[in-house]
Amino acid sequence: MTGPRAPEVLFSEQGASWLWVLAGPAAGVAMALIQYSGGYGIQWVVPVLFLVLVSGFLAIQVKAARIHTSVELTTESLRQGTELIRTEEIVRIYPEASGSETPKWQYARALGELTGVPRGRTGIGVRLTNDRTAQAWARKHHQLRAALTNLVEERIPPEPAQ
């Protein structure tokens, strides 16, 4: 007997990479080299302090980014940061913004707990049930748009062209 199956993941972004934390050891090595090139030898307090402070600060930033700017789309839900909506609530994907006029969906609230679309991400207009509009977002927005569009079109046939 097997337990309930996890829904298929259609799109996923982590939010940030832990590789950024390697800047801490790089800062420590840089400080040691600066001390050494100055002819005073290496006093280990300053390089170790730089290593700990830079690594610690960046670890906090990466952890926050992995919580608040991660994206996961499954057949059942869309998670943007810590906000989770059921895919059943998504009834339409708006076309990409083009031209000089800003589409109305770009003024809609961004999904997730942040006040807007996170930096480095691009918004995707989505129409939700109860006549609500919102912005999904991702770095690889074309891939998320394609996955969302396929998911919505499987449930709801596309609107006829007018």
Phi and psi in radians as a Rosetta constraint file:
Dihedral C 1 N 2 CA 2 C 2 CIRCULARHARMONIC -1.919 0.35
Dihedral N 2 CA 2 C 2 N 3 CIRCULARHARMONIC 2.703 0.35
Dihedral C 2 N 3 CA 3 C 3 CIRCULARHARMONIC -1.373 0.35
Dihedral N 3 CA 3 C 3 N 4 CIRCULARHARMONIC -3.106 0.35
Dihedral C 3 N 4 CA 4 C 4 CIRCULARHARMONIC -1.123 0.35
Dihedral N 4 CA 4 C 4 N 5 CIRCULARHARMONIC 2.436 0.35
Dihedral C 4 N 5 CA 5 C 5 CIRCULARHARMONIC -1.389 0.35
Dihedral N 5 CA 5 C 5 N 6 CIRCULARHARMONIC 2.467 0.35
Dihedral C 5 N 6 CA 6 C 6 CIRCULARHARMONIC -1.264 0.35
Dihedral N 6 CA 6 C 6 N 7 CIRCULARHARMONIC 2.491 0.35
Dihedral C 6 N 7 CA 7 C 7 CIRCULARHARMONIC -1.147 0.35
Dihedral N 7 CA 7 C 7 N 8 CIRCULARHARMONIC 2.644 0.35
Dihedral C 7 N 8 CA 8 C 8 CIRCULARHARMONIC -1.177 0.35
Dihedral N 8 CA 8 C 8 N 9 CIRCULARHARMONIC 2.291 0.35
Dihedral C 8 N 9 CA 9 C 9 CIRCULARHARMONIC -1.457 0.35
Dihedral N 9 CA 9 C 9 N 10 CIRCULARHARMONIC 2.099 0.35
Dihedral C 9 N 10 CA 10 C 10 CIRCULARHARMONIC -1.655 0.35
Dihedral N 10 CA 10 C 10 N 11 CIRCULARHARMONIC -0.478 0.35
Dihedral C 10 N 11 CA 11 C 11 CIRCULARHARMONIC -2.737 0.35
Dihedral N 11 CA 11 C 11 N 12 CIRCULARHARMONIC 2.488 0.35
Dihedral C 11 N 12 CA 12 C 12 CIRCULARHARMONIC -2.666 0.35
Dihedral N 12 CA 12 C 12 N 13 CIRCULARHARMONIC 2.419 0.35
Dihedral C 12 N 13 CA 13 C 13 CIRCULARHARMONIC -2.353 0.35
Dihedral N 13 CA 13 C 13 N 14 CIRCULARHARMONIC 2.414 0.35
Dihedral C 13 N 14 CA 14 C 14 CIRCULARHARMONIC -1.317 0.35
Dihedral N 14 CA 14 C 14 N 15 CIRCULARHARMONIC -0.596 0.35
Dihedral C 14 N 15 CA 15 C 15 CIRCULARHARMONIC 1.877 0.35
Dihedral N 15 CA 15 C 15 N 16 CIRCULARHARMONIC -0.818 0.35
Dihedral C 15 N 16 CA 16 C 16 CIRCULARHARMONIC -2.831 0.35
Dihedral N 16 CA 16 C 16 N 17 CIRCULARHARMONIC 2.784 0.35
Dihedral C 16 N 17 CA 17 C 17 CIRCULARHARMONIC -1.823 0.35
Dihedral N 17 CA 17 C 17 N 18 CIRCULARHARMONIC 2.448 0.35
Dihedral C 17 N 18 CA 18 C 18 CIRCULARHARMONIC -1.193 0.35
Dihedral N 18 CA 18 C 18 N 19 CIRCULARHARMONIC -0.222 0.35
Dihedral C 18 N 19 CA 19 C 19 CIRCULARHARMONIC -1.058 0.35
Dihedral N 19 CA 19 C 19 N 20 CIRCULARHARMONIC -0.425 0.35
Dihedral C 19 N 20 CA 20 C 20 CIRCULARHARMONIC -1.039 0.35
Dihedral N 20 CA 20 C 20 N 21 CIRCULARHARMONIC -0.494 0.35
Dihedral C 20 N 21 CA 21 C 21 CIRCULARHARMONIC -1.141 0.35
Dihedral N 21 CA 21 C 21 N 22 CIRCULARHARMONIC -0.366 0.35
Dihedral C 21 N 22 CA 22 C 22 CIRCULARHARMONIC -1.152 0.35
Dihedral N 22 CA 22 C 22 N 23 CIRCULARHARMONIC -0.190 0.35
Dihedral C 22 N 23 CA 23 C 23 CIRCULARHARMONIC -1.154 0.35
Dihedral N 23 CA 23 C 23 N 24 CIRCULARHARMONIC -0.430 0.35
Dihedral C 23 N 24 CA 24 C 24 CIRCULARHARMONIC -1.107 0.35
Dihedral N 24 CA 24 C 24 N 25 CIRCULARHARMONIC -0.952 0.35
Dihedral C 24 N 25 CA 25 C 25 CIRCULARHARMONIC -1.071 0.35
Dihedral N 25 CA 25 C 25 N 26 CIRCULARHARMONIC -0.603 0.35
Dihedral C 25 N 26 CA 26 C 26 CIRCULARHARMONIC -1.117 0.35
Dihedral N 26 CA 26 C 26 N 27 CIRCULARHARMONIC -0.688 0.35
Dihedral C 26 N 27 CA 27 C 27 CIRCULARHARMONIC -1.157 0.35
Dihedral N 27 CA 27 C 27 N 28 CIRCULARHARMONIC -0.695 0.35
Dihedral C 27 N 28 CA 28 C 28 CIRCULARHARMONIC -1.115 0.35
Dihedral N 28 CA 28 C 28 N 29 CIRCULARHARMONIC -0.772 0.35
Dihedral C 28 N 29 CA 29 C 29 CIRCULARHARMONIC -1.113 0.35
Dihedral N 29 CA 29 C 29 N 30 CIRCULARHARMONIC -0.736 0.35
Dihedral C 29 N 30 CA 30 C 30 CIRCULARHARMONIC -1.060 0.35
Dihedral N 30 CA 30 C 30 N 31 CIRCULARHARMONIC -0.733 0.35
Dihedral C 30 N 31 CA 31 C 31 CIRCULARHARMONIC -1.151 0.35
Dihedral N 31 CA 31 C 31 N 32 CIRCULARHARMONIC -0.684 0.35
Dihedral C 31 N 32 CA 32 C 32 CIRCULARHARMONIC -1.121 0.35
Dihedral N 32 CA 32 C 32 N 33 CIRCULARHARMONIC -0.732 0.35
Dihedral C 32 N 33 CA 33 C 33 CIRCULARHARMONIC -1.153 0.35
Dihedral N 33 CA 33 C 33 N 34 CIRCULARHARMONIC -0.660 0.35
Dihedral C 33 N 34 CA 34 C 34 CIRCULARHARMONIC -1.095 0.35
Dihedral N 34 CA 34 C 34 N 35 CIRCULARHARMONIC -0.786 0.35
Dihedral C 34 N 35 CA 35 C 35 CIRCULARHARMONIC -1.096 0.35
Dihedral N 35 CA 35 C 35 N 36 CIRCULARHARMONIC -0.777 0.35
Dihedral C 35 N 36 CA 36 C 36 CIRCULARHARMONIC -1.119 0.35
Dihedral N 36 CA 36 C 36 N 37 CIRCULARHARMONIC -0.744 0.35
Dihedral C 36 N 37 CA 37 C 37 CIRCULARHARMONIC -1.207 0.35
Dihedral N 37 CA 37 C 37 N 38 CIRCULARHARMONIC -0.361 0.35
Dihedral C 37 N 38 CA 38 C 38 CIRCULARHARMONIC -1.352 0.35
Dihedral N 38 CA 38 C 38 N 39 CIRCULARHARMONIC -0.146 0.35
Dihedral C 38 N 39 CA 39 C 39 CIRCULARHARMONIC 1.471 0.35
Dihedral N 39 CA 39 C 39 N 40 CIRCULARHARMONIC 0.173 0.35
Dihedral C 39 N 40 CA 40 C 40 CIRCULARHARMONIC -1.742 0.35
Dihedral N 40 CA 40 C 40 N 41 CIRCULARHARMONIC 0.005 0.35
Dihedral C 40 N 41 CA 41 C 41 CIRCULARHARMONIC 1.435 0.35
Dihedral N 41 CA 41 C 41 N 42 CIRCULARHARMONIC -3.020 0.35
Dihedral C 41 N 42 CA 42 C 42 CIRCULARHARMONIC -1.990 0.35
Dihedral N 42 CA 42 C 42 N 43 CIRCULARHARMONIC 2.091 0.35
Dihedral C 42 N 43 CA 43 C 43 CIRCULARHARMONIC -1.683 0.35
Dihedral N 43 CA 43 C 43 N 44 CIRCULARHARMONIC 2.018 0.35
Dihedral C 43 N 44 CA 44 C 44 CIRCULARHARMONIC -1.225 0.35
Dihedral N 44 CA 44 C 44 N 45 CIRCULARHARMONIC -0.241 0.35
Dihedral C 44 N 45 CA 45 C 45 CIRCULARHARMONIC -1.095 0.35
Dihedral N 45 CA 45 C 45 N 46 CIRCULARHARMONIC -0.833 0.35
Dihedral C 45 N 46 CA 46 C 46 CIRCULARHARMONIC -1.173 0.35
Dihedral N 46 CA 46 C 46 N 47 CIRCULARHARMONIC -0.864 0.35
Dihedral C 46 N 47 CA 47 C 47 CIRCULARHARMONIC -1.054 0.35
Dihedral N 47 CA 47 C 47 N 48 CIRCULARHARMONIC -0.711 0.35
Dihedral C 47 N 48 CA 48 C 48 CIRCULARHARMONIC -1.162 0.35
Dihedral N 48 CA 48 C 48 N 49 CIRCULARHARMONIC -0.689 0.35
Dihedral C 48 N 49 CA 49 C 49 CIRCULARHARMONIC -1.069 0.35
Dihedral N 49 CA 49 C 49 N 50 CIRCULARHARMONIC -0.783 0.35
Dihedral C 49 N 50 CA 50 C 50 CIRCULARHARMONIC -1.085 0.35
Dihedral N 50 CA 50 C 50 N 51 CIRCULARHARMONIC -0.766 0.35
Dihedral C 50 N 51 CA 51 C 51 CIRCULARHARMONIC -1.015 0.35
Dihedral N 51 CA 51 C 51 N 52 CIRCULARHARMONIC -0.850 0.35
Dihedral C 51 N 52 CA 52 C 52 CIRCULARHARMONIC -1.183 0.35
Dihedral N 52 CA 52 C 52 N 53 CIRCULARHARMONIC -0.822 0.35
Dihedral C 52 N 53 CA 53 C 53 CIRCULARHARMONIC -1.151 0.35
Dihedral N 53 CA 53 C 53 N 54 CIRCULARHARMONIC -0.824 0.35
Dihedral C 53 N 54 CA 54 C 54 CIRCULARHARMONIC -1.164 0.35
Dihedral N 54 CA 54 C 54 N 55 CIRCULARHARMONIC -0.783 0.35
Dihedral C 54 N 55 CA 55 C 55 CIRCULARHARMONIC -1.084 0.35
Dihedral N 55 CA 55 C 55 N 56 CIRCULARHARMONIC -0.768 0.35
Dihedral C 55 N 56 CA 56 C 56 CIRCULARHARMONIC -1.102 0.35
Dihedral N 56 CA 56 C 56 N 57 CIRCULARHARMONIC -0.816 0.35
Dihedral C 56 N 57 CA 57 C 57 CIRCULARHARMONIC -1.079 0.35
Dihedral N 57 CA 57 C 57 N 58 CIRCULARHARMONIC -0.799 0.35
Dihedral C 57 N 58 CA 58 C 58 CIRCULARHARMONIC -1.185 0.35
Dihedral N 58 CA 58 C 58 N 59 CIRCULARHARMONIC -0.603 0.35
Dihedral C 58 N 59 CA 59 C 59 CIRCULARHARMONIC -1.099 0.35
Dihedral N 59 CA 59 C 59 N 60 CIRCULARHARMONIC -0.703 0.35
Dihedral C 59 N 60 CA 60 C 60 CIRCULARHARMONIC -1.118 0.35
Dihedral N 60 CA 60 C 60 N 61 CIRCULARHARMONIC -0.763 0.35
Dihedral C 60 N 61 CA 61 C 61 CIRCULARHARMONIC -1.111 0.35
Dihedral N 61 CA 61 C 61 N 62 CIRCULARHARMONIC -0.773 0.35
Dihedral C 61 N 62 CA 62 C 62 CIRCULARHARMONIC -1.141 0.35
Dihedral N 62 CA 62 C 62 N 63 CIRCULARHARMONIC -0.756 0.35
Dihedral C 62 N 63 CA 63 C 63 CIRCULARHARMONIC -1.048 0.35
Dihedral N 63 CA 63 C 63 N 64 CIRCULARHARMONIC -0.776 0.35
Dihedral C 63 N 64 CA 64 C 64 CIRCULARHARMONIC -1.097 0.35
Dihedral N 64 CA 64 C 64 N 65 CIRCULARHARMONIC -0.739 0.35
Dihedral C 64 N 65 CA 65 C 65 CIRCULARHARMONIC -1.142 0.35
Dihedral N 65 CA 65 C 65 N 66 CIRCULARHARMONIC -0.646 0.35
Dihedral C 65 N 66 CA 66 C 66 CIRCULARHARMONIC -1.217 0.35
Dihedral N 66 CA 66 C 66 N 67 CIRCULARHARMONIC -0.423 0.35
Dihedral C 66 N 67 CA 67 C 67 CIRCULARHARMONIC -1.482 0.35
Dihedral N 67 CA 67 C 67 N 68 CIRCULARHARMONIC -0.868 0.35
Dihedral C 67 N 68 CA 68 C 68 CIRCULARHARMONIC -1.624 0.35
Dihedral N 68 CA 68 C 68 N 69 CIRCULARHARMONIC -0.277 0.35
Dihedral C 68 N 69 CA 69 C 69 CIRCULARHARMONIC -2.145 0.35
Dihedral N 69 CA 69 C 69 N 70 CIRCULARHARMONIC 0.335 0.35
Dihedral C 69 N 70 CA 70 C 70 CIRCULARHARMONIC -1.535 0.35
Dihedral N 70 CA 70 C 70 N 71 CIRCULARHARMONIC 2.694 0.35
Dihedral C 70 N 71 CA 71 C 71 CIRCULARHARMONIC -2.339 0.35
Dihedral N 71 CA 71 C 71 N 72 CIRCULARHARMONIC 2.424 0.35
Dihedral C 71 N 72 CA 72 C 72 CIRCULARHARMONIC -2.558 0.35
Dihedral N 72 CA 72 C 72 N 73 CIRCULARHARMONIC 2.171 0.35
Dihedral C 72 N 73 CA 73 C 73 CIRCULARHARMONIC -1.982 0.35
Dihedral N 73 CA 73 C 73 N 74 CIRCULARHARMONIC 2.153 0.35
Dihedral C 73 N 74 CA 74 C 74 CIRCULARHARMONIC -2.064 0.35
Dihedral N 74 CA 74 C 74 N 75 CIRCULARHARMONIC 3.105 0.35
Dihedral C 74 N 75 CA 75 C 75 CIRCULARHARMONIC -1.147 0.35
Dihedral N 75 CA 75 C 75 N 76 CIRCULARHARMONIC -0.338 0.35
Dihedral C 75 N 76 CA 76 C 76 CIRCULARHARMONIC -1.873 0.35
Dihedral N 76 CA 76 C 76 N 77 CIRCULARHARMONIC -0.436 0.35
Dihedral C 76 N 77 CA 77 C 77 CIRCULARHARMONIC -2.641 0.35
Dihedral N 77 CA 77 C 77 N 78 CIRCULARHARMONIC 2.786 0.35
Dihedral C 77 N 78 CA 78 C 78 CIRCULARHARMONIC -2.101 0.35
Dihedral N 78 CA 78 C 78 N 79 CIRCULARHARMONIC 2.099 0.35
Dihedral C 78 N 79 CA 79 C 79 CIRCULARHARMONIC -1.908 0.35
Dihedral N 79 CA 79 C 79 N 80 CIRCULARHARMONIC 2.153 0.35
Dihedral C 79 N 80 CA 80 C 80 CIRCULARHARMONIC -2.096 0.35
Dihedral N 80 CA 80 C 80 N 81 CIRCULARHARMONIC 1.872 0.35
Dihedral C 80 N 81 CA 81 C 81 CIRCULARHARMONIC 1.136 0.35
Dihedral N 81 CA 81 C 81 N 82 CIRCULARHARMONIC -2.124 0.35
Dihedral C 81 N 82 CA 82 C 82 CIRCULARHARMONIC -1.786 0.35
Dihedral N 82 CA 82 C 82 N 83 CIRCULARHARMONIC -0.016 0.35
Dihedral C 82 N 83 CA 83 C 83 CIRCULARHARMONIC -1.542 0.35
Dihedral N 83 CA 83 C 83 N 84 CIRCULARHARMONIC 2.344 0.35
Dihedral C 83 N 84 CA 84 C 84 CIRCULARHARMONIC -2.149 0.35
Dihedral N 84 CA 84 C 84 N 85 CIRCULARHARMONIC 2.174 0.35
Dihedral C 84 N 85 CA 85 C 85 CIRCULARHARMONIC -2.155 0.35
Dihedral N 85 CA 85 C 85 N 86 CIRCULARHARMONIC 2.580 0.35
Dihedral C 85 N 86 CA 86 C 86 CIRCULARHARMONIC -1.302 0.35
Dihedral N 86 CA 86 C 86 N 87 CIRCULARHARMONIC 2.485 0.35
Dihedral C 86 N 87 CA 87 C 87 CIRCULARHARMONIC -1.164 0.35
Dihedral N 87 CA 87 C 87 N 88 CIRCULARHARMONIC -0.366 0.35
Dihedral C 87 N 88 CA 88 C 88 CIRCULARHARMONIC -1.089 0.35
Dihedral N 88 CA 88 C 88 N 89 CIRCULARHARMONIC -0.448 0.35
Dihedral C 88 N 89 CA 89 C 89 CIRCULARHARMONIC -1.328 0.35
Dihedral N 89 CA 89 C 89 N 90 CIRCULARHARMONIC -0.312 0.35
Dihedral C 89 N 90 CA 90 C 90 CIRCULARHARMONIC -1.523 0.35
Dihedral N 90 CA 90 C 90 N 91 CIRCULARHARMONIC 2.078 0.35
Dihedral C 90 N 91 CA 91 C 91 CIRCULARHARMONIC -1.954 0.35
Dihedral N 91 CA 91 C 91 N 92 CIRCULARHARMONIC -0.240 0.35
Dihedral C 91 N 92 CA 92 C 92 CIRCULARHARMONIC -2.793 0.35
Dihedral N 92 CA 92 C 92 N 93 CIRCULARHARMONIC 2.575 0.35
Dihedral C 92 N 93 CA 93 C 93 CIRCULARHARMONIC -1.960 0.35
Dihedral N 93 CA 93 C 93 N 94 CIRCULARHARMONIC 2.125 0.35
Dihedral C 93 N 94 CA 94 C 94 CIRCULARHARMONIC -1.303 0.35
Dihedral N 94 CA 94 C 94 N 95 CIRCULARHARMONIC 2.648 0.35
Dihedral C 94 N 95 CA 95 C 95 CIRCULARHARMONIC -1.162 0.35
Dihedral N 95 CA 95 C 95 N 96 CIRCULARHARMONIC 2.775 0.35
Dihedral C 95 N 96 CA 96 C 96 CIRCULARHARMONIC -1.054 0.35
Dihedral N 96 CA 96 C 96 N 97 CIRCULARHARMONIC 2.627 0.35
Dihedral C 96 N 97 CA 97 C 97 CIRCULARHARMONIC -1.214 0.35
Dihedral N 97 CA 97 C 97 N 98 CIRCULARHARMONIC 2.319 0.35
Dihedral C 97 N 98 CA 98 C 98 CIRCULARHARMONIC -2.564 0.35
Dihedral N 98 CA 98 C 98 N 99 CIRCULARHARMONIC 2.702 0.35
Dihedral C 98 N 99 CA 99 C 99 CIRCULARHARMONIC 1.464 0.35
Dihedral N 99 CA 99 C 99 N 100 CIRCULARHARMONIC -3.017 0.35
Dihedral C 99 N 100 CA 100 C 100 CIRCULARHARMONIC -1.550 0.35
Dihedral N 100 CA 100 C 100 N 101 CIRCULARHARMONIC -0.314 0.35
Dihedral C 100 N 101 CA 101 C 101 CIRCULARHARMONIC -1.520 0.35
Dihedral N 101 CA 101 C 101 N 102 CIRCULARHARMONIC 2.353 0.35
Dihedral C 101 N 102 CA 102 C 102 CIRCULARHARMONIC -1.443 0.35
Dihedral N 102 CA 102 C 102 N 103 CIRCULARHARMONIC 2.174 0.35
Dihedral C 102 N 103 CA 103 C 103 CIRCULARHARMONIC -1.154 0.35
Dihedral N 103 CA 103 C 103 N 104 CIRCULARHARMONIC 2.656 0.35
Dihedral C 103 N 104 CA 104 C 104 CIRCULARHARMONIC -1.062 0.35
Dihedral N 104 CA 104 C 104 N 105 CIRCULARHARMONIC -0.561 0.35
Dihedral C 104 N 105 CA 105 C 105 CIRCULARHARMONIC -1.131 0.35
Dihedral N 105 CA 105 C 105 N 106 CIRCULARHARMONIC -0.361 0.35
Dihedral C 105 N 106 CA 106 C 106 CIRCULARHARMONIC -1.261 0.35
Dihedral N 106 CA 106 C 106 N 107 CIRCULARHARMONIC -0.209 0.35
Dihedral C 106 N 107 CA 107 C 107 CIRCULARHARMONIC -1.631 0.35
Dihedral N 107 CA 107 C 107 N 108 CIRCULARHARMONIC -0.090 0.35
Dihedral C 107 N 108 CA 108 C 108 CIRCULARHARMONIC -1.278 0.35
Dihedral N 108 CA 108 C 108 N 109 CIRCULARHARMONIC 2.819 0.35
Dihedral C 108 N 109 CA 109 C 109 CIRCULARHARMONIC -1.182 0.35
Dihedral N 109 CA 109 C 109 N 110 CIRCULARHARMONIC 2.577 0.35
Dihedral C 109 N 110 CA 110 C 110 CIRCULARHARMONIC -1.461 0.35
Dihedral N 110 CA 110 C 110 N 111 CIRCULARHARMONIC 2.425 0.35
Dihedral C 110 N 111 CA 111 C 111 CIRCULARHARMONIC -1.155 0.35
Dihedral N 111 CA 111 C 111 N 112 CIRCULARHARMONIC 2.652 0.35
Dihedral C 111 N 112 CA 112 C 112 CIRCULARHARMONIC 1.793 0.35
Dihedral N 112 CA 112 C 112 N 113 CIRCULARHARMONIC 3.065 0.35
Dihedral C 112 N 113 CA 113 C 113 CIRCULARHARMONIC -1.597 0.35
Dihedral N 113 CA 113 C 113 N 114 CIRCULARHARMONIC -0.023 0.35
Dihedral C 113 N 114 CA 114 C 114 CIRCULARHARMONIC -1.391 0.35
Dihedral N 114 CA 114 C 114 N 115 CIRCULARHARMONIC 2.815 0.35
Dihedral C 114 N 115 CA 115 C 115 CIRCULARHARMONIC -1.332 0.35
Dihedral N 115 CA 115 C 115 N 116 CIRCULARHARMONIC -0.272 0.35
Dihedral C 115 N 116 CA 116 C 116 CIRCULARHARMONIC -2.755 0.35
Dihedral N 116 CA 116 C 116 N 117 CIRCULARHARMONIC -2.997 0.35
Dihedral C 116 N 117 CA 117 C 117 CIRCULARHARMONIC -1.190 0.35
Dihedral N 117 CA 117 C 117 N 118 CIRCULARHARMONIC 2.209 0.35
Dihedral C 117 N 118 CA 118 C 118 CIRCULARHARMONIC -1.042 0.35
Dihedral N 118 CA 118 C 118 N 119 CIRCULARHARMONIC 2.634 0.35
Dihedral C 118 N 119 CA 119 C 119 CIRCULARHARMONIC -1.020 0.35
Dihedral N 119 CA 119 C 119 N 120 CIRCULARHARMONIC 2.423 0.35
Dihedral C 119 N 120 CA 120 C 120 CIRCULARHARMONIC 1.484 0.35
Dihedral N 120 CA 120 C 120 N 121 CIRCULARHARMONIC -0.021 0.35
Dihedral C 120 N 121 CA 121 C 121 CIRCULARHARMONIC -1.971 0.35
Dihedral N 121 CA 121 C 121 N 122 CIRCULARHARMONIC 2.795 0.35
Dihedral C 121 N 122 CA 122 C 122 CIRCULARHARMONIC -2.098 0.35
Dihedral N 122 CA 122 C 122 N 123 CIRCULARHARMONIC 2.373 0.35
Dihedral C 122 N 123 CA 123 C 123 CIRCULARHARMONIC -1.330 0.35
Dihedral N 123 CA 123 C 123 N 124 CIRCULARHARMONIC 2.626 0.35
Dihedral C 123 N 124 CA 124 C 124 CIRCULARHARMONIC -2.258 0.35
Dihedral N 124 CA 124 C 124 N 125 CIRCULARHARMONIC 2.089 0.35
Dihedral C 124 N 125 CA 125 C 125 CIRCULARHARMONIC -1.249 0.35
Dihedral N 125 CA 125 C 125 N 126 CIRCULARHARMONIC 2.243 0.35
Dihedral C 125 N 126 CA 126 C 126 CIRCULARHARMONIC -2.247 0.35
Dihedral N 126 CA 126 C 126 N 127 CIRCULARHARMONIC 2.432 0.35
Dihedral C 126 N 127 CA 127 C 127 CIRCULARHARMONIC -1.737 0.35
Dihedral N 127 CA 127 C 127 N 128 CIRCULARHARMONIC 2.268 0.35
Dihedral C 127 N 128 CA 128 C 128 CIRCULARHARMONIC -1.891 0.35
Dihedral N 128 CA 128 C 128 N 129 CIRCULARHARMONIC 2.971 0.35
Dihedral C 128 N 129 CA 129 C 129 CIRCULARHARMONIC -1.072 0.35
Dihedral N 129 CA 129 C 129 N 130 CIRCULARHARMONIC 2.870 0.35
Dihedral C 129 N 130 CA 130 C 130 CIRCULARHARMONIC 1.073 0.35
Dihedral N 130 CA 130 C 130 N 131 CIRCULARHARMONIC 0.541 0.35
Dihedral C 130 N 131 CA 131 C 131 CIRCULARHARMONIC 1.017 0.35
Dihedral N 131 CA 131 C 131 N 132 CIRCULARHARMONIC 0.678 0.35
Dihedral C 131 N 132 CA 132 C 132 CIRCULARHARMONIC -1.789 0.35
Dihedral N 132 CA 132 C 132 N 133 CIRCULARHARMONIC 2.607 0.35
Dihedral C 132 N 133 CA 133 C 133 CIRCULARHARMONIC -2.168 0.35
Dihedral N 133 CA 133 C 133 N 134 CIRCULARHARMONIC 2.494 0.35
Dihedral C 133 N 134 CA 134 C 134 CIRCULARHARMONIC -2.605 0.35
Dihedral N 134 CA 134 C 134 N 135 CIRCULARHARMONIC 3.046 0.35
Dihedral C 134 N 135 CA 135 C 135 CIRCULARHARMONIC -2.077 0.35
Dihedral N 135 CA 135 C 135 N 136 CIRCULARHARMONIC 2.076 0.35
Dihedral C 135 N 136 CA 136 C 136 CIRCULARHARMONIC -1.445 0.35
Dihedral N 136 CA 136 C 136 N 137 CIRCULARHARMONIC 2.867 0.35
Dihedral C 136 N 137 CA 137 C 137 CIRCULARHARMONIC -2.686 0.35
Dihedral N 137 CA 137 C 137 N 138 CIRCULARHARMONIC 2.728 0.35
Dihedral C 137 N 138 CA 138 C 138 CIRCULARHARMONIC -2.950 0.35
Dihedral N 138 CA 138 C 138 N 139 CIRCULARHARMONIC 2.783 0.35
Dihedral C 138 N 139 CA 139 C 139 CIRCULARHARMONIC -1.189 0.35
Dihedral N 139 CA 139 C 139 N 140 CIRCULARHARMONIC -0.862 0.35
Dihedral C 139 N 140 CA 140 C 140 CIRCULARHARMONIC -1.595 0.35
Dihedral N 140 CA 140 C 140 N 141 CIRCULARHARMONIC 1.123 0.35
Dihedral C 140 N 141 CA 141 C 141 CIRCULARHARMONIC -1.121 0.35
Dihedral N 141 CA 141 C 141 N 142 CIRCULARHARMONIC -0.517 0.35
Dihedral C 141 N 142 CA 142 C 142 CIRCULARHARMONIC -1.140 0.35
Dihedral N 142 CA 142 C 142 N 143 CIRCULARHARMONIC -0.692 0.35
Dihedral C 142 N 143 CA 143 C 143 CIRCULARHARMONIC -1.196 0.35
Dihedral N 143 CA 143 C 143 N 144 CIRCULARHARMONIC -0.729 0.35
Dihedral C 143 N 144 CA 144 C 144 CIRCULARHARMONIC -1.140 0.35
Dihedral N 144 CA 144 C 144 N 145 CIRCULARHARMONIC -0.737 0.35
Dihedral C 144 N 145 CA 145 C 145 CIRCULARHARMONIC -1.033 0.35
Dihedral N 145 CA 145 C 145 N 146 CIRCULARHARMONIC -0.797 0.35
Dihedral C 145 N 146 CA 146 C 146 CIRCULARHARMONIC -1.089 0.35
Dihedral N 146 CA 146 C 146 N 147 CIRCULARHARMONIC -0.766 0.35
Dihedral C 146 N 147 CA 147 C 147 CIRCULARHARMONIC -1.148 0.35
Dihedral N 147 CA 147 C 147 N 148 CIRCULARHARMONIC -0.742 0.35
Dihedral C 147 N 148 CA 148 C 148 CIRCULARHARMONIC -1.121 0.35
Dihedral N 148 CA 148 C 148 N 149 CIRCULARHARMONIC -0.770 0.35
Dihedral C 148 N 149 CA 149 C 149 CIRCULARHARMONIC -1.061 0.35
Dihedral N 149 CA 149 C 149 N 150 CIRCULARHARMONIC -0.810 0.35
Dihedral C 149 N 150 CA 150 C 150 CIRCULARHARMONIC -1.044 0.35
Dihedral N 150 CA 150 C 150 N 151 CIRCULARHARMONIC -0.744 0.35
Dihedral C 150 N 151 CA 151 C 151 CIRCULARHARMONIC -1.126 0.35
Dihedral N 151 CA 151 C 151 N 152 CIRCULARHARMONIC -0.762 0.35
Dihedral C 151 N 152 CA 152 C 152 CIRCULARHARMONIC -1.213 0.35
Dihedral N 152 CA 152 C 152 N 153 CIRCULARHARMONIC -0.734 0.35
Dihedral C 152 N 153 CA 153 C 153 CIRCULARHARMONIC -1.184 0.35
Dihedral N 153 CA 153 C 153 N 154 CIRCULARHARMONIC -0.433 0.35
Dihedral C 153 N 154 CA 154 C 154 CIRCULARHARMONIC -1.160 0.35
Dihedral N 154 CA 154 C 154 N 155 CIRCULARHARMONIC -0.623 0.35
Dihedral C 154 N 155 CA 155 C 155 CIRCULARHARMONIC -1.545 0.35
Dihedral N 155 CA 155 C 155 N 156 CIRCULARHARMONIC -0.758 0.35
Dihedral C 155 N 156 CA 156 C 156 CIRCULARHARMONIC -2.159 0.35
Dihedral N 156 CA 156 C 156 N 157 CIRCULARHARMONIC 2.142 0.35
Dihedral C 156 N 157 CA 157 C 157 CIRCULARHARMONIC -1.121 0.35
Dihedral N 157 CA 157 C 157 N 158 CIRCULARHARMONIC 2.613 0.35
Dihedral C 157 N 158 CA 158 C 158 CIRCULARHARMONIC -1.088 0.35
Dihedral N 158 CA 158 C 158 N 159 CIRCULARHARMONIC 2.621 0.35
Dihedral C 158 N 159 CA 159 C 159 CIRCULARHARMONIC -1.190 0.35
Dihedral N 159 CA 159 C 159 N 160 CIRCULARHARMONIC 2.457 0.35
Dihedral C 159 N 160 CA 160 C 160 CIRCULARHARMONIC -1.160 0.35
Dihedral N 160 CA 160 C 160 N 161 CIRCULARHARMONIC 2.543 0.35
Dihedral C 160 N 161 CA 161 C 161 CIRCULARHARMONIC -1.177 0.35
Dihedral N 161 CA 161 C 161 N 162 CIRCULARHARMONIC 2.440 0.35
